[in-house]
Amino acid sequence: MNAAAGRAHAATPVHDASPWGMARALVQHRRLIWQLARRDVLGRYRGSFLGLAWSLVNPLLMLAVYTFVFSVVFRSHWSASAVVGNRLSFAVILFAGLLVFNLFAEGFTRAPTLILGNVNYVKRVVFPLEVLPVVALLAALFHMLVALLAWAVLAVFVLHGLPWTVLLLPLALAPLLMGTLGLMWVLASLGVYARDIGQVTAIGVTLLLFLSTIFYPLDAIPEPYRDLMAANPMSFLVEAVRDVLVFGRQPHWGVLMLCWLGSLLLAWLGWWWFQKTRDGFADVL
């Protein structure tokens, strides 16, 4: 009996929850992650008439609606000397913010169902479940890059060129990717044990959309609430991306460094939570 127990214990996989284990797993499974992400992107629109073009059509349609509602109905505007104050320039600024938010929102809302939608992988001891949030985030990043190309064409037409600071976009975007991945690991795990998490995330994304500086600049917020809105990490990241893409300004490097450190910590905490809770997935499912 002791020998059998020893064999059973040996067969139980050991999940490294350390930061080094996280980095090692991402590197070790990079080919699998790439293959699954490619399949996710191609499979999403398989059989549809427009195919991958839907990844461009969707944000453009929402951009048209939001531009009309906020620039025409509510008459929102950015008082920036670098951008001419018309509706096309408003669309350029708004689109830049939506690129950031849509990337986060897609990963955030998909995360609770990642394990539930791949129950067959849970039964396979050798399959690395931790790659599923990474795959979903890479698929969201692909759609963001497609929309970014459309934004660049619009920006060149409206702004007559792009500032050199667009080269800093990866530095401004990296904290969002790392922090979102950490949240996705947590939500993917919680979604197994609490099926209501998906409903909560859908509500949370809607609230965050309007409580971040997506549709209005920070200086348009009344003074008593401005500091509170500025403390929202999403608002800072949206403003940082707008600075480098539209206004030709470098981000606030001190605050951006804090975002880097905070997002790395959040990514590791999400990884740690996922690794500590994954052994119960098979029992629940």
N, C-alpha and C positions, 0 to 999 in steps of 0.2 A: 504493500500500500504506500509506503514511504517513497519507493521508486516511482510509482505512478504519479504520486503527488509532485515529485521532483520534475518528472517529465512535463506535467501540466503547467508547472510554474515556469519551466524553461520555454514552453511554447507561447507563454503570454508575452506579447511584445512590450518592450520598455520604451516609453515615450520621453524623449529628452525635452524638458520644458525650459531649458536655459536659452539665453540669447544666442549662444554659439550653436545650439541645436537648431534654432530657427534658421539661422543663416546657412548651416550645413544642409538642412532639408531642402531649402529653396534652390541651392546650387545642385544638389544631388538629383533632384527631380525636375530640372529645368527643361529637359526634352519632353517629358510627359506633360508638363504645364503648357509648353508651346503647342503640342499636338492637340490637347484638350481645348485650349483657347481658340485655336484655329477652327476646330470642329464646332465650337459654340457659336462663333461668328457666322460661319457658313450655314450652319443648321438652323439658325434663328429665322432666316427669311427663305429657306429652301421651299420651292414650289410657288412663291409669290411672284407676281408679275414684275415688280420693280427690283426685287432681290435686295442686294446690299444698298441700293439707292435709298431705301427706307431709313437708313441710319442718317441720311442727310435731309430727307423730306420732313421727318418728324420735328427736328429742332427748328427748321426754317418755318414750318407752320406755326409752332408755338411762338417763335420770334415775332412773326407778323401780328399775331393776336396780342401779345404783351406790349409790343410797340404801339399799337393802336390804343389800347386801353390806358397805358400809363403816359404816353406822350401827347395823345389827343384828348382823351376823356379827363384824366387827372392832371394833365399838363406838367408832368415831371420833366426836369431837365438837369443837366450837369453844367455848372458854371465854371468850365475849364477853358482857358484861353487857347489851349492846344487843339481844341476841337470846335468846329463851327456849330453853332447852336441850331441845328435843324433835326428833322425826324430821322434822316439817314444816319447822322452822327449819333443820335440817341440809340438807334438800332445797333450800331457798332459797339457802343459801350455796354448796352444791355446784353448783347450776344456774348461778349467776353465774360460777363458774370455768369450767364447761363451755362457756358462751357464748363466752368468749374463746378457749379452746383449740380448739373446733370450727371457729371462723372461720379460725384459723391452719392447722389440719390439712387442711381442705378445699382451700385454695389450695396448700399444700405438696405434697399427694399428687397433685393434678391437674397440676401444673406440668410434670413430665417428659414428659407425653403431649400437651401443647398443640400443639406443632408437628407431631409425628408424626400426630396426628389431623386435621390440616388441611393435608395435603400439597398440595392444589389451590391453596391460598393462596400457597404457597412459589413456585410457578411464575409467579405474577403479580407482576411487578416493582412495580406501582403499589400493591399491597396492603401496608399497614403491619403487619407481623407483630408488632411490639412491643406492639400493643394487645391481643393475645390473653391474656397474663397479667392485664392490667387487667380485661378482661371477666370472666375466671374469678373474680377477687377480688371484683368487684362482685356477682356471683351468690352467692358465699359470704356477703358482707355482707347481702344480702337475706334469706337463710335465717336469719342471725343475728338480724336485726331482727324477723322473725316469731317466733322463739323468745323474743326479749326481751319482746315483748308478752305472751306466755304467762307468762313469769317475773314481769312486773309485776302481773298478776292474782293469781298465787300469793302474791307478796310483800305486796300490800295485804291479802289475807285473813289471812296469818300474822303480819305485822308491824304490821297496822292502820295502814298508810300507808307512804309513801316519803319518805326524807330529801331535803332540798333539794339535797344534793350530787349527786343523779342528773343534774343539769344539767352536771356536770363530766365526764360519761362520754365525750363526744367528745375531750376533751383527754387522757384516760387511754388511749383506744383508738387514737388517731392513730399513735403510734409502732409499734403492732402492725401496722397497715395498711401503713405505709411500709416497715417492715422485711420484712414478708412479701412485698410486691411486689418488693423487691430480690432476695430469695431465689428468687422465682418466675421472674424473668428469667434468673437463672443456671441454674436447673434446667431451664427450657424449652430453653435452648441445649444443656446437657449431655445432655439426653434424646435429642437428635438423634444425637450422636456416641457415646454409651454407653447402650445400651438397658437396662442393669442398674440405672440410676439409680432407676427406678420402684420396684424391690424395696428398694433402700437407703432411700428416703424412707418407705416403709411401715413398715419396722423402726424407723427413727428416730422417727417419730410415736408409735409404741407406747412406746418407751423414754422419750420426753419426757413422755408423759402421766403416767407414774408417777414421774418424777423432778422434776416440778413440783408446786407446792402446790395441786393440784386437789382431792384427796380428804382433805387434812389441812392444818392450819395450820402455819405456820413454826415456832412454838414447840413443836410436837410432835416435831420432829426432834431427835435426840441432839446435844448441844452440839458434839462434834468435827466433825459434818457440817453444822451449821446455816449457817455462813458460806459453805460451798461451795454449798449449795442457794440461799442468798440471792443469790449471784452469778449465778444463772440468770436471764436477762432475762425469760423466760416467767413465772417465779415472781413477780417484781416486778410485772409487768403484771397478772397474775391478782389479786395482793393489792391493787393500786391500783384495779382495777375493783370488787372486793369492798368496798373502803373507801367508794367513792362510791355504790355501789348499795345496800349492805346496812347498813353500820355508821355511815353518816353522817359519815365522816371525810374530810378532804381528803387527797389523795396527798402524798407527800414531794416537794415541788416541785423541790428540787435534783436528786434522782435522776431525776425525771421529765424534767427539762430535758436531762440527759445522755442519757436514752433517746431523746428527740426528735432530738438531734444525731447520735447513733449510728445511728438508723433512717434519717435523711436521707442519711447517708454510705453506709449499706448499700444504700439505694434507688439512689443514683447509681452505686455500684460494680456493682450488678446490671445497670443500664442500660448502663453502659460495656462490660461483658463481653458482653452480648447484641449490641450494635452491632458489636463487634469480631469476633464469631464468626459472624454471620448470613450472611455472603457464602458460606460453605461449605455451607449447608443444602441447596441445590439439588443439589450434587455428591454428597452423602451419600444424599439421598432419591431 
